[in-house]
Amino acid sequence: MADTDRDADSRGWLEIELEDDMDEEIEQAIDDTRVPPELRTLLASRRKSSLDRATYFRELLRLQGELVKLQDWVRYKGLKIVVLFEGRDSAGKGGAIKRITQRVNPRTCRVVALPAPSDREKTQWYFQRYVPHLPAAGEIVLFDRSWYNRAGVERVMGFVSEREVEDFFRDVPEFERMLVRSGIILVKYWFSITDEEQQLRFLMRIHDPIKQWKLSPMDLQSRIRWEQYTKAKEHMFERTSIEEAPWHIVEGDDKKRARLNMISHLLSLIPYGEVPQEEITLPERVFDPHYERRTLPPDLYVPTRY
């Protein structure tokens, strides 16, 4: 009878943990679907995802479990992985990165999102400011935008000369081959969305106070220069999709499918297995019969408002 009660308690705790996991993802999903009143008519004509929510959550949690296994394998084998996330503004790079890092150890898997270069960095070798962020053995680094800024925003906005762009295209294949020869597994993703979908996502940011911080002057310029960005992207693929580190395009109009497809693809690129784990036993707490817990002043506690 005691064993049955313990089993029931265990199921209860597991269910609570699963609910907490699901609530965290539901909170993010709700954030994706909040609609400002100004856009409700426009959104009514938007193509709905054919992926039902239950399937999405089930597959996401399964893939996140596999990411935890991959993380353990990377540490166990001392692998070094770099994943680049590039693409149109609002194409879903950030959402995909959030889902990858949601349940893994941040000491193993970290995100690098560098600001615009300082005046000092502008005088350095172009790749220099990225090199310190590359992984050591047992680490995964996700670059939320990368050295490909030079082939995209810097080129389109005229921040660099065509000579500097050409130097970049000449150097980047050799730079990436050096990374691969050093033992780094380099994966490059381009998140692609349609003109119409980007317009809608920008309007969401404009009319939603919670998302306005995501909208930058560069984002607005990217709308004006859509075709220039398209030409720059095509040229970038032509010059930098090399055998050692090819580009992989993620269709991003459907955010949920994009996340699942991208994570599934990443897992397929890196062979991994189960890592031997020692059985963990929770030790008994040590009680001191002479210790009495002090009563702390009420003003130290956060008010209970919920």
C-alpha positions in Angstrom: 0.0 0.0 0.0 2.9 2.3 0.9 4.5 1.7 -2.6 1.2 2.5 -4.3 1.0 5.8 -2.4 4.6 6.6 -3.4 3.8 5.8 -7.0 0.8 8.1 -6.9 2.8 10.9 -5.3 5.5 10.4 -8.0 2.9 10.7 -10.8 1.6 13.8 -9.1 5.0 15.5 -9.0 5.7 14.5 -12.6 2.4 15.9 -13.8 3.2 19.2 -11.9 6.6 19.4 -13.6 5.1 18.7 -17.0 2.5 21.4 -16.4 5.2 23.9 -15.5 7.1 23.0 -18.7 4.0 23.4 -20.8 3.0 26.6 -19.1 6.3 28.1 -20.0 5.9 27.3 -23.7 2.2 28.3 -23.7 3.2 31.8 -22.3 5.5 32.2 -25.3 2.9 30.9 -27.7 0.3 33.3 -26.3 2.8 36.1 -26.8 3.2 35.1 -30.5 -0.6 35.3 -31.0 -1.6 38.4 -29.1 -3.3 40.7 -31.7 -3.4 44.5 -31.3 -6.9 45.8 -32.2 -5.5 47.8 -35.2 -4.5 44.6 -36.9 -7.4 42.2 -36.3 -8.9 42.8 -39.8 -5.5 42.3 -41.5 -4.8 39.1 -39.4 -8.1 37.6 -40.3 -6.9 37.0 -43.8 -3.5 35.6 -42.7 -2.9 32.0 -43.6 -3.3 29.8 -40.5 -0.8 27.2 -39.5 -2.0 23.7 -40.4 0.0 22.3 -37.5 -2.3 21.8 -34.5 -1.1 23.1 -31.1 -1.1 19.6 -29.4 1.2 18.2 -32.1 3.5 21.3 -31.9 3.9 21.0 -28.2 4.4 17.3 -28.2 7.1 17.5 -30.9 8.7 20.5 -29.4 9.1 18.8 -26.0 10.4 15.7 -27.7 13.0 17.6 -29.7 14.0 19.6 -26.7 14.6 16.3 -24.9 16.9 15.3 -27.8 18.7 18.6 -27.5 19.5 17.8 -23.9 20.9 14.5 -25.0 23.0 16.3 -27.7 24.2 18.7 -25.1 25.4 15.8 -22.8 27.1 14.2 -25.8 28.9 17.4 -26.7 30.3 17.6 -23.2 31.1 13.9 -23.0 33.0 13.9 -26.3 34.4 17.4 -26.1 32.8 18.6 -29.3 32.8 22.2 -30.4 29.7 23.4 -32.3 28.8 26.8 -33.8 25.4 27.5 -35.2 24.8 30.8 -37.1 21.3 32.3 -37.3 20.9 34.7 -40.2 17.9 35.9 -42.1 15.4 38.7 -42.7 14.4 40.9 -39.8 11.5 39.3 -38.0 12.0 36.0 -39.7 11.9 34.0 -36.5 15.6 33.6 -35.6 15.0 34.7 -32.0 12.1 32.4 -31.4 14.0 29.4 -32.7 17.0 30.3 -30.4 14.7 30.6 -27.4 13.3 27.1 -28.0 16.8 25.6 -28.4 18.1 27.2 -25.2 14.9 26.8 -23.2 15.8 23.5 -21.5 19.6 23.1 -22.0 22.4 24.1 -19.7 23.4 27.7 -20.4 27.0 26.8 -19.4 27.1 24.4 -22.3 24.9 26.2 -24.8 25.2 29.9 -25.0 24.0 32.7 -27.2 26.2 35.4 -28.8 24.4 38.5 -30.0 27.0 41.2 -30.6 26.1 44.9 -30.9 27.3 47.2 -33.6 31.1 47.4 -33.6 32.8 50.1 -31.5 35.2 52.6 -33.1 38.1 50.5 -31.9 36.6 47.2 -33.3 36.1 48.9 -36.7 39.9 49.2 -37.0 40.5 45.5 -36.2 40.6 42.5 -38.6 36.9 42.0 -39.4 36.6 38.5 -37.9 38.5 39.5 -34.7 35.6 40.4 -32.5 33.9 37.1 -33.2 36.8 34.8 -32.5 36.8 35.3 -28.6 33.2 33.9 -28.6 34.0 30.6 -30.4 33.5 27.5 -28.3 36.0 25.5 -26.3 35.6 21.7 -26.1 32.2 20.7 -24.8 30.4 23.9 -25.8 27.7 24.9 -28.3 27.6 28.6 -29.4 24.6 30.1 -31.1 25.3 33.3 -33.0 22.2 35.5 -33.3 23.6 37.2 -36.4 27.2 36.8 -37.1 30.1 37.8 -39.4 27.6 37.7 -42.2 26.4 41.2 -41.2 29.0 42.4 -43.7 27.3 40.6 -46.6 23.8 41.8 -45.5 23.0 45.0 -43.5 26.5 46.6 -43.8 26.5 46.1 -47.5 22.9 47.2 -48.2 23.1 50.2 -45.9 26.3 51.4 -47.4 28.3 51.1 -44.2 31.2 49.5 -46.0 32.7 49.8 -49.5 32.3 47.3 -52.2 36.0 46.6 -51.9 35.5 45.6 -48.2 32.6 43.4 -49.2 34.7 41.7 -51.9 37.5 41.2 -49.3 34.9 39.6 -47.0 33.7 37.2 -49.7 37.3 36.2 -50.5 38.2 35.7 -46.8 35.1 34.1 -45.3 35.4 30.7 -47.0 39.0 30.3 -45.8 38.0 31.6 -42.3 35.3 29.0 -42.1 37.5 26.2 -43.4 40.0 27.1 -40.7 37.2 26.8 -38.1 36.2 23.4 -39.4 39.9 22.2 -39.6 40.3 23.2 -36.0 37.5 20.7 -35.0 34.5 23.1 -34.9 31.2 21.8 -36.4 29.9 24.9 -38.2 26.2 25.0 -39.2 24.6 28.0 -41.0 20.9 28.7 -41.1 19.1 31.4 -43.1 15.5 32.1 -42.0 13.4 33.1 -44.9 9.9 34.8 -44.9 7.8 36.4 -47.6 7.4 40.1 -48.1 3.8 40.0 -46.9 4.6 38.1 -43.7 7.4 40.4 -42.8 5.1 43.4 -43.3 2.6 41.9 -40.9 5.2 41.1 -38.3 6.5 44.6 -38.4 3.0 46.1 -38.0 2.6 43.8 -35.0 5.7 45.3 -33.5 4.6 48.9 -34.3 1.1 48.4 -32.6 2.2 46.2 -29.7 3.9 48.1 -26.9 5.4 44.9 -25.5 7.1 44.2 -28.9 8.1 47.7 -29.9 11.6 47.3 -28.5 12.2 44.7 -31.3 11.7 47.3 -34.0 14.9 49.2 -34.9 15.6 51.9 -37.6 17.5 49.2 -39.5 14.3 47.1 -39.6 12.4 50.0 -41.2 15.1 50.5 -43.7 15.0 46.7 -44.5 11.4 47.2 -45.7 12.4 50.0 -48.0 15.3 48.0 -49.4 13.6 44.6 -49.6 14.9 43.9 -53.2 18.4 45.0 -52.3 18.5 42.6 -49.4 17.2 39.9 -51.7 20.1 40.5 -54.2 22.6 40.6 -51.3 21.3 37.3 -49.9 21.5 35.6 -53.3 25.0 36.8 -53.8 26.0 35.7 -50.3 24.7 32.1 -50.9 26.6 32.0 -54.2 29.9 33.0 -52.7 29.8 31.5 -49.2 27.9 28.2 -49.3 30.9 25.9 -49.2 31.2 22.1 -48.9 32.6 22.4 -45.4 29.8 24.8 -44.2 26.8 25.0 -46.6 23.8 27.2 -46.0 20.5 25.7 -44.9 17.3 27.7 -45.6 14.5 27.6 -43.1 11.0 28.5 -44.5 9.8 30.8 -41.7 6.3 32.0 -42.5 4.9 29.4 -40.2 6.8 29.9 -37.0 5.9 26.6 -35.4 6.9 24.5 -38.3 10.1 26.6 -38.8 11.2 25.9 -35.2 10.5 22.2 -35.4 12.1 21.8 -38.8 15.2 23.7 -37.9 15.8 21.8 -34.6 15.1 18.5 -36.2 17.5 19.3 -39.0 20.3 20.4 -36.5 19.9 17.2 -34.6 20.2 15.2 -37.8 23.6 16.8 -38.7 25.4 15.8 -35.5 25.6 12.1 -34.6 25.1 11.7 -30.9 24.2 8.9 -28.5 23.4 8.2 -24.9 26.0 9.2 -22.3 26.7 6.9 -19.4 25.1 8.4 -16.4 25.8 7.5 -12.8 22.7 6.8 -10.8 21.8 9.7 -8.6 20.6 9.2 -5.1 19.3 12.2 -3.1 21.1 12.1 0.2 19.2 12.4 3.5 19.2 15.8 5.1 21.3 16.2 8.2 19.3 17.5 11.1 20.9 19.4 14.0 18.7 19.0 17.1 20.2 22.1 18.6 19.4 24.4 15.6 16.2 26.5 15.7 15.1 28.3 12.6 14.9 32.1 13.3 11.7 34.0 12.6 12.6 36.7 10.1 11.0 40.2 10.1 7.9 40.3 7.8 9.2 43.3 5.9 11.9 41.1 4.3 9.3 39.2 2.4 7.9 40.1 -1.0 4.2 41.0 -0.6 1.8 38.1 -1.5 -0.4 39.8 -4.1 -1.3 36.6 -6.1 
